[in-house]
Amino acid sequence: MHYIWMFIVGIFTGLLARFLMPGADQMGLLMTGLVGIAGSFIGGMISGLFSKPADGSLLHPAGLIMSVIGAMILLFIVRHFHLLA
């Protein structure tokens, strides 16, 4: 159940990132979800640079805002290097 919830939140995060970054993306719902999930990990790494994660955890949990920022960074990289073309 955890993976289904993570994918649903990833879709929402990816859609928000695609909405906030103008431009055409040729990706479907699956890729949008994967971008959102990867963006959450990137956002967690960025927030881990500014505040220490909880004891015993490897990654800092990213909130929605940091997840969207991480997804936007990933979208920029994908567009810049034409990885989905």
Backbone as JSON, one array per atom type, in Angstrom:
{
  "sequence": "MHYIWMFIVGIFTGLLARFLMPGADQMGLLMTGLVGIAGSFIGGMISGLFSKPADGSLLHPAGLIMSVIGAMILLFIVRHFHLLA",
  "N": [[0.81, -1.19, 0.0], [2.03, 1.15, 0.63], [3.66, 1.79, -1.56], [1.8, 2.33, -3.55], [0.56, 4.62, -2.53], [2.8, 6.3, -2.5], [3.24, 6.52, -5.26], [0.89, 7.83, -6.08], [1.12, 10.3, -4.74], [3.46, 11.06, -6.0], [2.56, 11.4, -8.65], [0.88, 13.62, -8.29], [2.78, 15.51, -7.39], [4.52, 15.57, -9.61], [2.75, 16.54, -11.57], [2.22, 19.1, -10.54], [4.8, 20.21, -10.73], [5.19, 20.12, -13.51], [3.17, 21.86, -14.27], [4.05, 24.28, -13.17], [6.43, 24.74, -14.5], [6.86, 26.1, -17.53], [6.38, 24.87, -20.87], [6.58, 22.22, -23.31], [6.02, 18.89, -22.54], [6.65, 15.61, -23.36], [5.51, 13.3, -21.97], [3.9, 10.63, -20.27], [1.44, 9.59, -17.82], [2.7, 7.72, -16.18], [5.47, 8.38, -16.39], [5.31, 10.97, -15.38], [4.61, 10.45, -12.73], [6.92, 9.07, -11.93], [8.83, 11.09, -12.2], [7.89, 12.81, -10.23], [8.26, 11.21, -7.92], [11.06, 10.83, -7.96], [11.73, 13.5, -7.76], [10.94, 14.0, -5.15], [12.89, 12.59, -3.73], [15.15, 14.06, -4.52], [14.45, 16.57, -3.49], [14.44, 15.88, -0.78], [17.15, 15.36, -0.4], [18.18, 17.9, -0.84], [16.95, 19.35, 1.25], [18.13, 18.02, 3.33], [20.64, 19.08, 3.33], [20.35, 21.48, 4.63], [19.11, 21.05, 7.06], [19.42, 18.72, 9.71], [18.73, 15.25, 9.28], [16.35, 13.06, 10.97], [17.34, 10.97, 13.74], [18.74, 7.89, 12.83], [17.56, 7.74, 10.31], [18.11, 7.6, 6.8], [17.54, 9.39, 4.76], [16.3, 12.74, 4.5], [12.99, 13.57, 5.1], [11.15, 14.98, 2.54], [9.03, 17.76, 2.21], [5.97, 18.77, 0.56], [6.53, 21.1, -0.89], [9.36, 21.1, -1.2], [9.53, 18.72, -2.58], [8.27, 19.35, -5.0], [10.02, 21.32, -5.9], [12.33, 19.77, -6.22], [11.38, 18.05, -8.25], [11.03, 19.93, -10.27], [13.68, 20.67, -10.73], [14.64, 18.23, -11.71], [13.03, 18.02, -14.03], [14.06, 20.21, -15.45], [16.66, 19.29, -15.95], [16.09, 17.03, -17.51], [14.85, 18.22, -19.73], [16.9, 19.9, -20.61], [18.97, 18.19, -21.42], [17.64, 16.69, -23.26], [16.46, 14.14, -22.67], [14.12, 12.71, -22.96], [13.47, 12.66, -25.59]],
  "CA": [[0.0, 0.0, 0.0], [2.91, 2.31, 0.7], [4.13, 2.13, -2.91], [0.68, 2.94, -4.28], [0.43, 5.98, -2.0], [3.96, 7.05, -2.98], [3.04, 6.82, -6.67], [-0.18, 8.84, -6.18], [1.72, 11.58, -4.36], [4.42, 11.37, -7.07], [1.8, 11.94, -9.79], [0.46, 14.98, -7.92], [3.98, 16.34, -7.36], [4.97, 15.74, -10.99], [1.83, 17.43, -12.27], [2.47, 20.46, -10.07], [6.07, 20.67, -11.31], [4.98, 20.36, -14.95], [2.33, 23.06, -14.39], [4.82, 25.47, -12.81], [7.5, 24.93, -15.49], [6.24, 26.15, -18.87], [7.04, 24.11, -21.93], [5.91, 20.98, -23.69], [6.63, 17.64, -22.1], [6.09, 14.44, -24.02], [5.54, 12.19, -21.03], [2.59, 10.2, -19.82], [1.16, 9.58, -16.4], [3.73, 6.92, -15.51], [6.7, 9.18, -16.29], [5.03, 12.08, -14.48], [4.72, 9.9, -11.39], [8.33, 8.78, -11.64], [9.5, 12.38, -12.0], [7.47, 13.29, -8.92], [8.92, 10.4, -6.88], [12.49, 11.19, -7.98], [11.8, 14.87, -7.25], [10.85, 13.93, -3.69], [14.21, 12.21, -3.24], [16.04, 15.2, -4.72], [14.06, 17.57, -2.49], [14.91, 15.4, 0.52], [18.6, 15.56, -0.34], [18.42, 19.35, -0.7], [16.58, 19.77, 2.61], [19.12, 17.42, 4.23], [21.81, 19.96, 3.38], [20.08, 22.62, 5.49], [18.75, 20.6, 8.4], [19.86, 17.35, 9.96], [17.62, 14.3, 9.33], [16.1, 12.42, 12.26], [18.29, 9.91, 14.08], [18.44, 6.58, 12.28], [17.04, 7.78, 8.95], [19.13, 7.88, 5.8], [17.13, 10.56, 3.98], [15.43, 13.72, 5.13], [11.71, 13.56, 4.39], [10.86, 16.24, 1.87], [7.64, 18.15, 2.17], [5.43, 18.94, -0.78], [7.21, 22.2, -1.58], [10.69, 20.63, -1.6], [9.34, 17.68, -3.6], [7.99, 20.03, -6.26], [11.27, 21.96, -6.32], [13.18, 18.7, -6.72], [10.84, 17.61, -9.53], [11.31, 20.97, -11.25], [15.1, 20.53, -11.06], [14.74, 17.06, -12.56], [12.46, 18.38, -15.32], [15.02, 21.07, -16.14], [17.75, 18.44, -16.43], [15.56, 16.2, -18.59], [14.64, 19.08, -20.91], [18.18, 20.45, -21.07], [19.74, 17.15, -22.09], [16.73, 16.01, -24.19], [16.48, 12.73, -22.3], [12.86, 12.04, -23.33], [13.22, 12.85, -27.02]],
  "C": [[0.86, 1.27, 0.0], [3.36, 2.75, -0.69], [3.02, 2.77, -3.75], [0.5, 4.38, -3.83], [1.58, 6.86, -2.49], [3.79, 7.43, -4.44], [1.95, 7.87, -6.86], [0.35, 10.21, -5.82], [2.73, 12.01, -5.41], [3.73, 11.95, -8.3], [1.39, 13.38, -9.5], [1.65, 15.94, -7.93], [4.49, 16.6, -8.78], [4.07, 16.66, -11.79], [2.01, 18.87, -11.84], [3.76, 21.03, -10.68], [5.91, 20.97, -12.79], [4.12, 21.59, -15.17], [3.14, 24.33, -14.14], [5.97, 25.75, -13.78], [6.87, 24.95, -16.88], [7.06, 25.36, -19.88], [6.31, 22.8, -22.18], [6.71, 19.79, -23.19], [5.91, 16.5, -22.78], [6.2, 13.25, -23.09], [4.14, 11.89, -20.55], [2.49, 10.23, -18.31], [2.22, 8.8, -15.62], [5.01, 7.72, -15.33], [6.5, 10.38, -15.37], [5.14, 11.63, -13.03], [6.14, 9.61, -11.0], [9.14, 10.05, -11.42], [9.14, 12.95, -10.63], [8.14, 12.53, -7.79], [10.4, 10.75, -6.81], [12.68, 12.61, -7.45], [11.7, 14.91, -5.73], [12.2, 13.54, -3.08], [15.2, 13.36, -3.4], [15.73, 16.3, -3.71], [14.5, 17.17, -1.1], [16.4, 15.58, 0.69], [18.92, 17.04, -0.15], [18.08, 19.81, 0.71], [17.51, 19.16, 3.64], [20.39, 18.25, 4.33], [21.61, 21.08, 4.39], [19.69, 22.22, 6.91], [19.07, 19.12, 8.52], [18.65, 16.41, 9.98], [17.48, 13.67, 10.72], [17.1, 11.29, 12.49], [17.83, 8.58, 13.51], [17.9, 6.59, 10.87], [18.15, 8.17, 7.98], [18.83, 9.14, 5.01], [16.26, 11.47, 4.81], [14.1, 13.71, 4.4], [11.41, 14.94, 3.82], [9.37, 16.52, 1.96], [7.2, 18.36, 0.73], [6.18, 20.02, -1.55], [8.6, 21.75, -2.06], [10.59, 19.53, -2.64], [9.08, 18.3, -4.96], [9.24, 20.71, -6.78], [12.23, 20.91, -6.88], [12.71, 18.18, -8.06], [11.09, 18.65, -10.62], [12.79, 20.94, -11.67], [15.3, 19.35, -12.0], [14.16, 17.33, -13.95], [13.4, 19.27, -16.12], [16.15, 20.24, -16.73], [17.29, 17.6, -17.61], [15.38, 17.02, -19.86], [15.97, 19.56, -21.48], [18.99, 19.42, -21.86], [18.9, 16.31, -23.05], [16.68, 14.51, -23.93], [15.2, 11.99, -22.7], [12.55, 12.16, -24.81], [13.32, 11.59, -27.82]]
}
